[in-house]
């Protein structure tokens, strides 16, 4: 990973190929490039979420996640290279446990709505799921280490839980509860009360 960008407009991709960190060139439509792009988009979505008012603990967690995603992207950019460690997956498990500790149990599916920060966390969650699918698609034809796959799966779960936490944080004066899907079962239960 010794190469650093010194020039952005290189024009070397004008032929529809792009360079990997090992010096090889692949089509921009290659599964590896799609996975790298989805991870990059996910990191950008976290950057957008970081532009919102957030509890400091969650802000620090998101910054750590951005660094880990950058490591994941670096690993994807160099076939056969392992950069994302098992500890990153363990970190997500610990954060999931911490964030879930004070949340009420879900009674029904929730909508990706509520406060702006919660909605942005939900968008990041959906991008994480897409990134996971892209990495799995790459793994179907090339070797991919386990931590990137596990990490993206856990990260989408974490972002779902974070969205619930942010709805309750009330940092923008709109906090409250999850926005529940209005299912027939819930409507019947409410009518019976």
C-alpha positions, 0 to 999 in steps of 0.5 A, spaced: 500 500 500 505 504 498 502 508 492 499 514 494 495 518 490 499 524 487 495 526 481 487 524 481 486 525 473 491 520 470 486 518 464 489 511 465 481 509 466 479 512 459 479 505 456 474 502 461 479 499 466 482 501 473 488 499 477 488 495 483 493 496 489 498 490 486 499 494 479 494 489 475 488 492 471 481 490 471 475 492 467 471 497 471 465 492 471 469 487 475 466 484 481 472 487 485 471 494 483 463 493 484 465 491 491 470 496 492 465 502 490 460 499 494 464 499 501 466 506 499 459 509 498 458 506 505 464 510 508 461 516 504 454 515 507 457 514 514 461 521 513 454 524 511 451 521 518 457 524 521 455 531 519 449 530 523 448 532 531 450 525 534 451 523 541 459 523 542 460 516 543 456 514 537 460 519 533 467 516 536 464 509 534 462 511 527 469 514 526 472 508 528 467 504 523 470 509 517 477 507 518 475 500 518 471 500 512 477 504 509 481 498 511 476 493 508 477 497 501 484 497 501 484 489 502 479 489 496 484 493 492 489 488 493 487 481 491 490 476 496 491 481 502 488 481 509 488 488 512 481 487 516 482 483 522 478 479 526 478 484 532 474 489 527 468 484 527 469 483 535 468 490 535 462 490 532 459 485 536 461 489 542 458 495 540 451 491 538 451 489 545 452 496 548 447 499 543 442 494 544 442 494 552 437 499 553 433 498 547 426 496 548 424 489 544 421 490 537 414 489 537 413 489 529 417 491 523 419 498 523 420 503 517 426 507 516 424 513 518 424 518 524 429 523 525 434 525 520 440 522 523 436 515 524 434 515 517 441 516 514 443 510 519 438 506 515 440 509 508 447 507 510 444 500 513 442 498 506 448 500 503 452 496 507 447 490 505 449 492 498 456 492 499 455 485 503 452 482 497 458 485 492 463 482 497 459 475 496 459 476 489 466 477 488 467 471 493 463 466 489 469 467 483 475 469 487 478 468 494 476 473 499 478 473 507 472 471 512 473 478 516 470 483 510 464 478 509 462 478 517 464 485 518 459 487 513 453 483 515 455 485 522 455 492 520 448 492 517 445 490 523 449 495 527 446 501 523 439 498 524 440 498 532 444 505 531 438 508 527 433 506 533 438 509 538 438 515 534 431 516 534 431 516 541 437 521 542 432 527 541 438 531 539 434 535 534 427 535 538 424 530 534 426 524 538 421 519 540 420 512 538 421 507 532 416 508 527 412 502 526 409 499 520 402 499 521 400 491 520 394 488 521 396 485 527 398 491 531 391 494 529 387 489 532 392 489 538 391 496 539 383 495 538 383 490 543 386 494 548 
